[in-house]
Structure formats: C-alpha cells, structure tokens
C-alpha cells in the first residue's frame, strides 16, 4: 500500500489565471506534452471526467515527479490499446511507442478507456514481466468487465514488433495471470475514474501496488494535478 500524502486544497493555493494552452517540453523520455484549454478545463471543473489529453499529459508529469530509480517502467498511452484493437499497422504502432523503450522495461503501465460504459470509464492495467502478472485497478471493481485477451494481444504484438529491430527481445506468453487489485468499489460518483487511475499510477511509480487515497481525497488530487499542469509554461 502506498503512503503518499496528497496536499489539501487549502495548503496548495492556486492563483486564478486565464486558461491558456500549456506546453511541456520533452523530458525524461516523453515527447512534448500539450495541455489545451479543454484539458485544463477538465481539471478546473470539480465534476468533469478526465480526457485523453489530461491522462497522458499528467502521466508524463507524474513520471518525472514520482518515479523512483528502482522502478523500471514504461507508461503507455491511452491510444495504445485502441490501436491494437483496430489492428493498426506495425509501423504506426512502432512510431507511437518506440520512444518509451518498452522492450527494455520490467513494468508497463497501461491506462484503458472502457467505452462499453455509459459516458466511458477509466481503468488501469499494470503489466509485470518478471512475475508474468497483470494487475487491474478499476475504481468500480467491475470484475465482469475484465478480459485479459486484449492485454495479451498487446504484449505479443509489441514484443514481436520490437524483436524485429532488437533480436535479444524475449517473447514468453505462457503462464501469465491477471489479478484484480480491489474487490470493492472505491469510487462513489460518476466522474472521478480518471483521477483514480492517476492515483494508482502514482503508487506504481513509487514502487507500490495500491494507492492509499480515498474518495474524499479525489478533489484534493484534482486540485494537485491542476497545480502541476498550471506550473507548465504557457504556449
């Protein structure tokens, strides 16, 4: 269990500012991240669902903020699993993932948007190669919706593509097993799922498996993420 302590809103004042596009320059292996006005608006609203731009951009910031040296991980994009499902060309997949050096990492962090839920729902899968496990965190604890087939397809496809350019890449698809990290729901509304997977991501980057945050702290986490994004220079 992670012991991260999120600062409360009253301890992290944010000076009101005009919402303008922010651009984070390439850092720690991530491409340039662009936070558009619509992305910042998601964090400004207490009840807005987070979009792809916020999830992917905040993931890059959190990587720089929290990753400890012992965690050898790659954070994949919210667009990676949809590309696998759409049977995208190898060249397109490689172009959008090679910057992560995923084939050299022990852990892959994969945010997933479930579109079969009204309004959509964010979950996160943590793929551990040393133990051949993938851990799913779903703030609604919906075990019925958990299917490992797509995850295994992604693993196989990515490693196969990487092996063409890196002959030492090993592909072992036998003996993998999945694990639900939470058996009870921790989300009590219809809009905080994106915040929950970023909380789970913080725990993994800090070398833990499970976040210690509670639903009552999600507004503090939203405020904290907003402060991180607003610290990025304007365009």
C-alpha positions in Angstrom: 0.0 0.0 0.0 1.3 3.4 -1.0 1.7 6.0 1.8 1.6 9.1 -0.5 0.0 12.1 1.3 -1.8 14.4 -1.1 -1.7 18.0 -0.1 -5.1 19.5 0.7 -6.5 22.3 -1.4 -6.1 24.9 1.4 -2.4 24.1 1.6 -1.8 24.4 -2.1 -3.3 27.8 -3.2 -3.6 28.4 -6.9 -3.7 32.0 -8.2 -6.6 32.4 -10.6 -5.4 32.8 -14.1 -6.6 33.0 -17.7 -6.9 29.4 -19.1 -4.3 29.2 -21.8 -2.6 26.3 -23.6 0.5 25.0 -21.8 3.4 23.2 -23.5 5.7 20.9 -21.5 9.0 20.4 -23.4 10.4 16.9 -23.9 11.6 15.4 -20.7 12.5 12.0 -19.1 11.9 10.3 -22.4 8.5 11.7 -23.1 7.6 13.7 -26.1 6.3 17.3 -25.8 3.0 17.4 -23.9 0.4 20.0 -24.9 -2.3 20.8 -22.4 -5.1 22.6 -24.4 -7.7 24.8 -22.8 -10.3 21.9 -22.9 -7.8 19.8 -20.9 -7.2 22.4 -18.2 -11.0 22.9 -18.1 -11.4 19.2 -17.1 -9.2 19.9 -14.0 -10.9 23.2 -13.2 -14.3 21.6 -13.0 -15.0 19.5 -9.9 -17.2 17.1 -11.8 -15.6 16.8 -15.2 -14.4 13.4 -16.5 -10.7 13.5 -17.5 -10.0 13.1 -21.2 -7.1 11.5 -23.0 -5.1 14.7 -23.1 -5.2 15.1 -19.3 -4.5 11.4 -18.6 -1.5 11.2 -21.0 -0.1 14.6 -20.1 -0.4 14.1 -16.3 1.2 10.7 -16.7 4.3 12.3 -18.1 4.4 14.9 -15.3 3.8 12.2 -12.6 6.6 10.1 -14.1 9.1 13.0 -13.6 7.6 13.8 -10.2 7.4 10.4 -8.5 9.3 7.6 -10.3 11.9 6.1 -8.1 15.1 4.6 -9.6 14.1 1.0 -8.6 11.0 1.2 -10.8 12.0 0.3 -14.4 8.7 1.1 -16.2 7.2 2.5 -19.4 3.9 4.4 -19.3 1.9 3.6 -22.4 -0.7 5.9 -24.0 -4.4 5.8 -23.7 -4.4 5.3 -27.5 -2.2 2.1 -27.5 -4.9 -0.5 -26.7 -7.3 1.0 -29.3 -4.6 0.7 -31.9 -4.2 -3.0 -31.1 -8.0 -3.5 -31.3 -8.1 -1.6 -34.6 -5.3 -3.8 -36.0 -3.1 -0.7 -36.7 0.0 -1.2 -39.0 3.2 -2.2 -37.3 4.9 1.0 -38.5 2.2 3.1 -36.8 2.5 1.2 -33.6 6.3 1.4 -33.5 6.3 5.1 -34.4 4.0 5.9 -31.4 5.7 3.7 -28.9 9.4 3.4 -29.6 10.2 6.5 -27.6 9.2 4.6 -24.4 11.8 1.8 -25.0 9.1 -0.5 -23.7 11.0 -3.7 -24.6 13.7 -2.7 -22.0 11.2 -2.2 -19.2 10.2 -4.6 -16.4 6.8 -2.9 -15.9 4.3 -1.4 -18.4 1.6 1.0 -17.2 -1.4 0.9 -19.4 -4.4 3.3 -19.0 -7.5 2.0 -20.6 -10.7 3.7 -21.5 -13.7 1.4 -21.4 -16.3 2.6 -23.9 -18.9 0.0 -23.1 -19.9 2.0 -20.0 -22.2 5.0 -20.4 -20.1 8.1 -20.5 -16.9 5.9 -20.6 -14.9 4.7 -17.7 -11.1 4.7 -17.0 -9.2 1.7 -15.6 -5.5 0.9 -15.5 -3.5 -2.3 -16.1 0.0 -2.7 -14.7 2.0 -5.4 -16.5 4.8 -7.0 -14.6 7.2 -9.1 -16.8 9.3 -10.6 -14.0 6.3 -12.2 -12.3 4.2 -12.6 -15.5 1.3 -10.9 -13.9 -1.0 -8.0 -14.9 -2.8 -6.1 -12.2 -6.1 -4.3 -13.0 -7.3 -1.4 -10.9 -10.9 -0.5 -11.5 -12.4 2.1 -9.1 -15.8 0.5 -9.7 -14.4 -3.0 -9.1 -16.2 -4.5 -12.1 -14.7 -7.9 -12.4 -17.2 -9.0 -15.1 -15.8 -6.4 -17.5 -12.2 -7.6 -17.0 -10.9 -9.6 -20.0 -7.2 -10.3 -20.3 -7.3 -11.3 -24.0 -6.7 -7.7 -25.3 -3.8 -7.3 -22.8 -2.1 -10.4 -24.1 -2.6 -9.4 -27.7 -0.9 -6.1 -26.9 2.0 -7.7 -25.2 2.5 -10.2 -28.0 2.2 -7.6 -30.7 4.5 -5.1 -29.1 7.3 -7.6 -28.3 7.0 -9.1 -31.8 7.4 -5.6 -33.4 10.3 -4.8 -31.1 12.1 -8.1 -31.8 12.4 -7.2 -35.5 14.8 -4.4 -34.5 16.2 -5.8 -31.3 16.9 -9.5 -31.7 17.5 -10.0 -27.9 13.9 -9.3 -27.1 12.3 -12.4 -25.4 8.7 -13.4 -26.0 7.2 -15.6 -23.4 3.4 -15.7 -23.4 2.9 -18.8 -21.2 1.8 -18.8 -17.6 0.6 -15.2 -17.4 -2.2 -14.5 -14.9 -4.3 -11.5 -14.0 -5.2 -10.0 -10.6 -7.9 -7.5 -9.6 -6.3 -5.1 -7.1 -9.5 -4.1 -5.5 -12.6 -6.2 -4.8 -14.8 -3.4 -3.6 -15.6 -0.1 -5.3 -13.7 2.9 -4.1 -15.4 5.5 -6.4 -18.8 6.8 -5.3 -19.6 9.1 -8.2 -19.7 9.0 -12.0 -16.8 11.3 -12.9 -13.6 10.6 -10.8 -12.4 7.4 -12.5 -9.6 9.2 -14.3 -8.4 10.6 -11.1 -8.4 7.2 -9.6 -6.2 5.7 -12.3 -3.7 8.6 -11.9 -3.7 7.8 -8.1 -2.9 4.2 -8.9 -0.2 5.3 -11.3 1.5 7.4 -8.5 1.6 4.3 -6.3 3.3 2.2 -9.0 5.8 4.9 -9.8 6.7 4.9 -6.1 7.2 1.2 -6.1 3.9 0.2 -4.5 0.9 -1.8 -5.9 -2.1 0.0 -4.5 -3.0 3.7 -3.7 -3.9 4.6 -0.1 -6.1 7.5 -1.3 -9.8 7.6 -0.6 -12.8 9.1 -2.4 -12.9 12.1 -0.1 -9.4 13.0 -1.3 -10.1 13.0 -5.0 -11.0 16.7 -5.0 -7.5 17.3 -3.5 -5.9 15.2 -6.1 -7.7 17.1 -8.9 -6.5 20.4 -7.3 -2.9 19.0 -7.1 -2.9 17.9 -10.7 -4.2 21.2 -11.7 -1.4 22.9 -9.9 1.2 20.7 -11.7 -0.3 21.5 -15.1 -0.5 25.2 -14.4 3.2 25.2 -13.5 3.9 24.2 -17.1 4.8 27.3 -19.2 2.2 28.8 -21.4 2.4 28.5 -25.2 
